Amino acid sequence: MLLMTYLTGRPGHIYDPVLDTATNRVIAAHCVAPNRVFGPTGKTNPYHIRSHSEDRKGASIRSLLPLGGMTATLKFLPRHKIVVFHQGIAVANIDEDRACRTKLAVVVRNARKLAADWAWGWHRVTVYGDWRIPVETVSALAGFKVVEEG
């Protein structure tokens, strides 16, 4: 998350995936998310304060993330010198009481292949924008290979 913030000037949204092959979407779900996805001087997106999903205690933000924009999702795997990466278009904020509070639906190139390729654990970081070239550049400089998921 920090590397992408330094690279892009934008915060990342960490998530666990729900892969929906019927609609070719990934539901990026977690109980934390930024409310200024385009950086500290960007427009504030609305949010709801809800209970934490798993224990129904405390407070958690349901961030209503902007729709229609490109997202870049990745995970750095230092031990393997790999960066797994995929992109998509944000299409919906899912309002469902089950599971994590912030749930962003992202249309991806091929959700079925993404599900088949998913091999590196749960958490990924999503940043708004088309960051393919900067990610490839930083990865090459660090000696990492970019592996496109899906």
C-alpha positions, 0 to 999 in steps of 0.5 A: 500500500505504501509503495503505491501511495508513494508511486501514485499519490493515491491511497490503496484499498486492501481487499479480499476477493469475491469472484463472480464469474457470472457477471465477470466481476471481482467484488473487492471487499474489506472493512477499511477503505479510503474516502479520498481515492484520488489523493489527499487533495482529491474529492471526498467520496461519501461513506457510512459509519457501520459496525464491524461486520464479523463481530458487530462491535465498534465502528467501520467505514463503508466507503462509497467508492467512485464508479466508472474509473479504471482500477489497478490491483496488485500484490508484491511478493518479495520472496518470489520477486513477483508482482501479481497484477490485474485491472478493471472498471469500478461499476458498483458499490454493493450494499449487502450486510454480510461480510465486509462493509466496503464492497466494490464491484469491478468488471475484469477482463476474465473473472473465470481465468482470474479465479483459476490464476488466483494463487497468492493469498487473499489480500490485494491492493487496489488503486484508482487509475491505470498504473500498469506502466508505472508498476511495470517500471518499478517492478523492473527496477526492483528486479521483480517480474509482473504476472498478470492475473486473469 
